[in-house]
Amino acid sequence: MYTCIQREVGMTQKDFFTVEEIAELLRVTVSSVRNRLSRGDPTLPPSLRVGGRRLFPVAAYQRW
């Protein structure tokens, strides 16, 4: 159901959620997540930029 970004090839555990996955988990649209990110909205879980992508660490989401 969910895709994931992995730090190393061969890892089986997810490390990061994508914007699309966070949108699905929060039951909002992808554009809503992107808008909230651009405004610096604190109602989103912690995230980081990697290249041109915004990733949400799974551990941070679970703590959030």
All heavy atoms as an XYZ file, in Angstrom:
519
protein
N       0.823     -1.186      0.000
C       0.000      0.000      0.000
C       0.868      1.250      0.000
O       0.655      2.130     -0.799
C      -0.910     -0.028      1.211
C      -1.856      1.122      1.275
S      -3.134      0.725      2.442
C      -3.402      2.302      3.147
N       1.827      1.336      0.887
C       2.697      2.504      0.947
C       4.026      2.184      0.286
O       4.569      1.112      0.450
C       2.986      2.908      2.401
C       1.779      3.384      3.139
C       1.271      2.680      4.203
C       1.142      4.555      2.765
C       0.150      3.114      4.878
C       0.031      5.005      3.435
C      -0.458      4.274      4.491
O      -1.557      4.721      5.160
N       4.547      3.150     -0.434
C       5.907      3.026     -0.926
C       6.806      3.654      0.122
O       6.335      4.289      1.052
C       6.094      3.762     -2.265
O       5.758      5.129     -2.065
C       5.224      3.153     -3.343
N       8.077      3.490     -0.005
C       8.955      4.095      0.981
C      10.288      4.459      0.367
O      10.672      3.948     -0.664
C       9.166      3.165      2.165
S      10.001      1.641      1.749
N      10.948      5.379      1.004
C      12.302      5.764      0.626
C      13.208      5.082      1.641
O      12.997      5.197      2.842
C      12.493      7.290      0.715
C      11.431      8.019     -0.126
C      13.890      7.684      0.314
C      11.459      7.683     -1.584
N      14.200      4.375      1.171
C      15.075      3.646      2.078
C      16.484      4.192      1.981
O      16.938      4.578      0.918
C      15.068      2.161      1.731
C      13.691      1.551      1.903
C      13.644      0.118      1.430
O      14.516     -0.315      0.675
N      12.660     -0.609      1.859
N      17.158      4.219      3.129
C      18.522      4.749      3.159
C      19.518      3.811      2.502
O      20.485      4.254      1.916
C      18.952      5.014      4.603
C      18.345      6.268      5.157
C      18.929      6.565      6.475
N      18.210      5.779      7.455
C      18.288      5.929      8.754
N      19.089      6.827      9.248
N      17.601      5.195      9.571
N      19.311      2.541      2.635
C      20.245      1.582      2.079
C      19.477      0.533      1.298
O      18.358      0.173      1.645
C      21.026      0.889      3.197
C      21.893      1.828      3.998
C      22.541      1.117      5.170
O      22.429     -0.112      5.284
O      23.158      1.797      5.972
N      20.092      0.029      0.262
C      19.473     -1.015     -0.533
C      19.342     -2.265      0.331
O      20.247     -2.626      1.072
C      20.334     -1.315     -1.781
C      19.768     -2.484     -2.552
C      20.445     -0.073     -2.646
N      18.214     -2.904      0.247
C      18.014     -4.138      0.983
C      17.346     -3.968      2.333
O      17.034     -4.954      2.981
N      17.105     -2.750      2.781
C      16.431     -2.560      4.057
C      14.961     -2.922      3.884
O      14.365     -2.656      2.858
C      16.551     -1.114      4.538
C      17.954     -0.728      4.917
S      18.061      0.958      5.493
C      17.150      0.858      7.009
N      14.358     -3.529      4.883
C      12.960     -3.919      4.779
C      12.057     -2.985      5.562
O      10.867     -2.954      5.340
C      12.768     -5.355      5.296
O      13.218     -5.424      6.645
C      13.520     -6.342      4.431
N      12.581     -2.223      6.464
C      11.788     -1.312      7.271
C      11.760      0.070      6.620
O      12.761      0.537      6.111
C      12.380     -1.208      8.677
C      11.582     -0.325      9.591
C      12.171     -0.290     10.986
O      13.127     -0.989     11.268
N      11.612      0.519     11.831
N      10.599      0.717      6.667
C      10.483      2.064      6.117
C      11.206      3.054      7.007
O      11.117      2.977      8.217
C       9.031      2.509      6.075
C       8.206      1.887      5.048
C       6.896      2.615      5.040
C       5.789      1.609      5.120
N       4.499      2.205      4.907
N      11.878      4.006      6.396
C      12.524      5.074      7.139
C      11.781      6.394      6.976
O      11.771      7.207      7.883
C      13.973      5.250      6.690
C      14.863      4.099      7.121
O      14.592      3.501      8.169
O      15.813      3.806      6.397
N      11.187      6.584      5.805
C      10.555      7.861      5.496
C       9.223      7.667      4.790
O       9.056      6.733      4.016
C      11.451      8.703      4.582
C      12.770      9.028      5.181
C      13.893      8.283      4.890
C      12.895     10.095      6.041
C      15.108      8.581      5.449
C      14.113     10.410      6.608
C      15.229      9.646      6.315
N       8.288      8.581      5.053
C       7.055      8.682      4.286
C       7.230      9.814      3.280
O       7.902     10.802      3.563
C       5.860      9.034      5.181
C       5.394      7.929      6.073
C       5.319      8.115      7.442
C       4.993      6.713      5.555
C       4.874      7.116      8.277
C       4.544      5.700      6.384
C       4.480      5.899      7.743
N       6.580      9.684      2.143
C       6.571     10.757      1.151
C       5.401     11.698      1.448
O       4.544     11.408      2.294
C       6.400     10.173     -0.260
O       5.126      9.520     -0.332
C       7.528      9.210     -0.610
N       5.347     12.809      0.725
C       4.236     13.752      0.877
C       2.911     13.045      0.571
O       1.917     13.238      1.282
C       4.435     14.981     -0.049
C       3.183     15.839     -0.095
C       5.630     15.794      0.405
N       2.898     12.222     -0.451
C       1.683     11.508     -0.829
C       1.216     10.582      0.286
O       0.019     10.486      0.569
C       1.915     10.714     -2.120
C       2.119     11.586     -3.343
C       3.527     12.155     -3.472
O       4.453     11.742     -2.724
O       3.714     13.043     -4.322
N       2.147      9.880      0.910
C       1.791      8.966      1.998
C       1.275      9.723      3.219
O       0.304      9.298      3.853
C       3.003      8.112      2.383
C       3.379      7.130      1.300
C       4.716      6.467      1.545
O       5.607      7.083      2.165
O       4.867      5.317      1.108
N       1.907     10.844      3.544
C       1.447     11.655      4.678
C       0.045     12.174      4.408
O      -0.812     12.173      5.299
C       2.441     12.806      4.974
C       3.698     12.245      5.634
C       1.806     13.884      5.843
C       3.492     11.634      7.015
N      -0.210     12.601      3.184
C      -1.545     13.078      2.826
C      -2.577     11.973      3.041
O      -3.654     12.213      3.603
C      -1.569     13.565      1.380
N      -2.244     10.771      2.628
C      -3.161      9.642      2.808
C      -3.365      9.333      4.290
O      -4.493      9.113      4.732
C      -2.617      8.417      2.078
C      -3.566      7.238      2.101
C      -3.055      6.069      1.296
O      -2.276      6.272      0.350
O      -3.447      4.940      1.619
N      -2.291      9.340      5.058
C      -2.397      9.055      6.494
C      -3.226     10.102      7.229
O      -3.974      9.783      8.152
C      -1.006      8.968      7.121
C      -0.178      7.747      6.742
C       1.273      7.928      7.181
C      -0.776      6.500      7.360
N      -3.081     11.371      6.812
C      -3.807     12.459      7.467
C      -5.188     12.691      6.850
O      -5.942     13.546      7.328
C      -2.984     13.750      7.385
C      -1.627     13.721      8.086
C      -0.916     15.038      7.894
C      -1.791     13.391      9.561
N      -5.480     11.949      5.771
C      -6.762     12.065      5.060
C      -7.020     13.480      4.549
O      -8.101     14.035      4.739
C      -7.900     11.563      5.930
C      -7.744     10.112      6.256
C      -8.858      9.592      7.071
N      -8.571      8.186      7.388
C      -9.364      7.424      8.058
N     -10.509      7.870      8.500
N      -9.032      6.175      8.304
N      -5.986     14.035      3.937
C      -6.085     15.338      3.276
C      -5.488     15.181      1.885
O      -4.876     14.173      1.566
C      -5.355     16.456      4.062
C      -5.963     16.647      5.433
C      -3.868     16.162      4.177
N      -5.643     16.200      1.047
C      -5.082     16.125     -0.301
C      -3.584     16.411     -0.270
O      -3.074     17.036      0.663
C      -5.767     17.135     -1.236
O      -5.488     18.447     -0.757
C      -7.263     16.896     -1.310
N      -2.904     15.970     -1.299
C      -1.475     16.231     -1.436
C      -1.233     17.733     -1.508
O      -0.306     18.258     -0.881
C      -0.895     15.512     -2.676
C       0.537     15.943     -2.946
C      -0.974     14.008     -2.498
N      -2.081     18.451     -2.233
C      -1.898     19.903     -2.344
C      -2.085     20.587     -0.996
O      -1.425     21.583     -0.705
C      -2.835     20.506     -3.392
O      -4.178     20.264     -3.054
N      -2.942     20.056     -0.147
C      -3.121     20.612      1.199
C      -1.841     20.453      2.018
O      -1.419     21.381      2.712
C      -4.284     19.917      1.903
O      -4.435     20.407      3.209
N      -1.204     19.294      1.919
C       0.061     19.073      2.633
C       1.119     20.033      2.100
O       1.829     20.680      2.878
C       0.541     17.610      2.497
C       1.946     17.431      3.067
C      -0.427     16.666      3.183
N       1.213     20.160      0.784
C       2.206     21.072      0.191
C       1.956     22.524      0.608
O       2.893     23.257      0.911
C       2.211     20.938     -1.320
C       2.728     19.598     -1.797
C       2.876     19.554     -3.308
N       3.041     18.204     -3.796
C       4.157     17.509     -3.732
N       5.216     18.017     -3.180
N       4.215     16.287     -4.220
N       0.689     22.942      0.637
C       0.362     24.298      1.072
C       0.756     24.517      2.533
O       1.316     25.559      2.879
C      -1.133     24.589      0.892
C      -1.528     24.756     -0.547
O      -0.695     25.072     -1.393
N      -2.791     24.521     -0.843
N       0.463     23.556      3.373
C       0.826     23.670      4.792
C       2.335     23.741      4.969
O       2.829     24.499      5.804
C       0.272     22.486      5.580
C      -1.218     22.489      5.722
C      -1.660     21.286      6.503
N      -3.102     21.139      6.505
C      -3.730     20.199      7.187
N      -3.052     19.329      7.914
N      -5.034     20.116      7.142
N       3.062     22.955      4.181
C       4.526     22.995      4.258
C       5.055     24.362      3.850
O       5.964     24.900      4.490
C       5.139     21.914      3.362
C       5.051     20.486      3.872
C       5.416     19.508      2.765
C       5.942     20.299      5.079
N       4.498     24.933      2.800
C       4.993     26.231      2.330
C       4.692     27.345      3.329
O       5.427     28.328      3.401
C       4.409     26.568      0.961
O       3.030     26.828      1.061
N       3.630     27.205      4.106
C       3.291     28.200      5.131
C       4.015     27.954      6.450
O       3.925     28.763      7.364
C       1.784     28.170      5.405
C       0.939     28.685      4.282
C      -0.503     28.894      4.723
N      -1.009     27.837      5.570
C      -1.920     26.933      5.219
N      -2.407     26.939      4.010
N      -2.338     26.025      6.064
N       4.684     26.807      6.571
C       5.349     26.475      7.828
C       4.354     26.093      8.912
O       4.593     26.311     10.094
N       3.245     25.519      8.503
C       2.166     25.132      9.403
C       2.636     24.072     10.401
O       3.143     23.032     10.016
C       1.005     24.586      8.572
C      -0.276     24.438      9.335
O      -0.233     24.330     10.571
O      -1.337     24.427      8.690
N       2.477     24.327     11.712
C       2.948     23.365     12.721
C       2.023     22.163     12.904
O       2.297     21.318     13.752
C       2.999     24.212     13.994
C       1.953     25.244     13.801
C       1.960     25.548     12.320
N       0.945     22.053     12.112
C       0.030     20.923     12.267
C       0.469     19.695     11.479
O      -0.270     18.718     11.399
C      -1.405     21.301     11.839
O      -1.388     21.649     10.458
C      -1.943     22.453     12.671
N       1.665     19.739     10.907
C       2.211     18.589     10.193
C       3.320     17.954     11.022
O       3.992     18.632     11.806
C       2.782     19.016      8.846
C       1.788     19.406      7.772
C       2.531     19.912      6.545
C       0.907     18.232      7.402
N       3.550     16.655     10.835
C       4.676     16.020     11.525
C       6.001     16.591     11.013
O       6.056     17.168      9.926
C       4.537     14.544     11.172
C       3.617     14.476     10.021
C       2.795     15.715     10.020
N       7.063     16.434     11.782
C       8.384     16.925     11.356
C       8.807     16.313     10.020
O       8.504     15.161      9.736
C       9.321     16.457     12.476
C       8.439     16.170     13.639
C       7.114     15.776     13.078
N       9.490     17.124      9.219
C       9.948     16.647      7.918
C      11.308     17.245      7.604
O      11.789     18.129      8.304
C       8.950     17.045      6.833
O       8.906     18.450      6.698
N      11.908     16.736      6.533
C      13.186     17.275      6.085
C      13.226     17.258      4.574
O      12.493     16.515      3.930
C      14.354     16.474      6.671
C      14.344     14.974      6.421
C      15.619     14.589      5.694
C      14.267     14.263      7.740
N      14.055     18.128      4.032
C      14.229     18.178      2.582
C      15.460     17.376      2.200
O      16.520     17.531      2.787
C      14.394     19.617      2.104
C      13.091     20.390      2.156
C      13.230     21.746      1.520
N      13.601     21.633      0.113
C      12.743     21.669     -0.906
N      11.474     21.815     -0.662
N      13.163     21.575     -2.142
N      15.281     16.530      1.204
C      16.383     15.741      0.669
C      16.371     15.978     -0.828
O      15.468     15.509     -1.521
C      16.225     14.239      0.992
C      17.356     13.443      0.368
C      16.134     14.008      2.485
N      17.341     16.751     -1.306
C      17.307     17.153     -2.710
C      16.081     18.016     -2.924
O      15.827     18.948     -2.195
N      15.261     17.677     -3.878
C      14.030     18.417     -4.118
C      12.815     17.793     -3.473
O      11.696     18.198     -3.726
N      13.021     16.778     -2.630
C      11.899     16.054     -2.032
C      11.714     16.416     -0.574
O      12.670     16.733      0.124
C      12.144     14.550     -2.122
C      12.312     14.079     -3.547
C      12.514     12.622     -3.600
N      11.240     11.982     -3.257
C      10.934     10.736     -3.550
N      11.805      9.998     -4.169
N       9.775     10.233     -3.220
N      10.495     16.341     -0.110
C      10.183     16.529      1.306
C       9.854     15.148      1.852
O       8.989     14.450      1.337
C       8.978     17.448      1.449
C       8.551     17.710      2.861
C       9.558     18.474      3.656
N       9.663     19.844      3.196
C      10.201     20.809      3.923
N      10.672     20.560      5.115
N      10.292     22.014      3.433
N      10.582     14.723      2.877
C      10.386     13.411      3.474
C      10.045     13.545      4.951
O      10.532     14.445      5.629
C      11.649     12.560      3.305
C      12.085     12.307      1.859
C      13.403     11.557      1.843
C      11.020     11.547      1.100
N       9.237     12.630      5.417
C       8.788     12.620      6.802
C       9.316     11.352      7.462
O       8.878     10.250      7.105
C       7.257     12.632      6.858
C       6.638     13.852      6.253
C       6.453     13.955      4.880
C       6.231     14.900      7.051
C       5.878     15.079      4.316
C       5.650     16.037      6.502
C       5.480     16.120      5.130
N      10.259     11.463      8.403
C      10.768     10.270      9.070
C       9.633      9.522      9.778
O       8.808     10.121     10.470
C      11.764     10.810     10.086
C      12.160     12.155      9.551
C      10.931     12.678      8.863
N       9.583      8.222      9.583
C       8.538      7.404     10.180
C       8.572      7.517     11.697
O       7.531      7.668     12.343
C       8.678      5.934      9.732
C       7.733      5.033     10.499
C       8.420      5.820      8.226
N       9.748      7.473     12.287
C       9.874      7.549     13.745
C       9.321      8.877     14.271
O       8.637      8.925     15.300
C      11.325      7.372     14.172
N       9.597      9.966     13.557
C       9.098     11.285     13.973
C       7.580     11.342     13.836
O       6.891     11.921     14.683
C       9.756     12.384     13.153
N       7.053     10.737     12.779
C       5.592     10.701     12.610
C       4.943      9.921     13.743
O       3.928     10.343     14.287
C       5.239     10.065     11.255
C       3.767      9.814     11.105
C       2.878     10.843     10.808
C       3.227      8.538     11.290
C       1.527     10.628     10.689
C       1.873      8.309     11.176
C       1.033      9.355     10.874
O      -0.313      9.133     10.767
N       5.529      8.795     14.113
C       4.964      7.981     15.189
C       5.001      8.702     16.536
O       4.077      8.574     17.332
C       5.692      6.634     15.276
C       5.412      5.774     14.063
C       6.312      4.556     13.980
O       7.363      4.507     14.607
N       5.899      3.575     13.192
N       6.055      9.474     16.786
C       6.125     10.268     18.031
C       5.150     11.437     18.009
O       4.627     11.838     19.020
C       7.544     10.803     18.241
C       8.528      9.768     18.719
C       9.835     10.411     19.159
N      10.438     11.233     18.131
C      11.300     10.817     17.219
N      11.677      9.551     17.210
N      11.802     11.640     16.330
N       4.928     12.011     16.822
C       4.061     13.168     16.650
C       2.650     12.768     16.975
O       1.921     13.324     17.660
C       4.171     13.661     15.214
C       3.288     14.793     14.872
C       3.440     16.094     15.203
C       2.083     14.751     14.065
N       2.432     16.858     14.663
C       1.588     16.059     13.962
C       1.413     13.722     13.425
C       0.442     16.357     13.249
C       0.273     14.026     12.714
C      -0.200     15.323     12.632
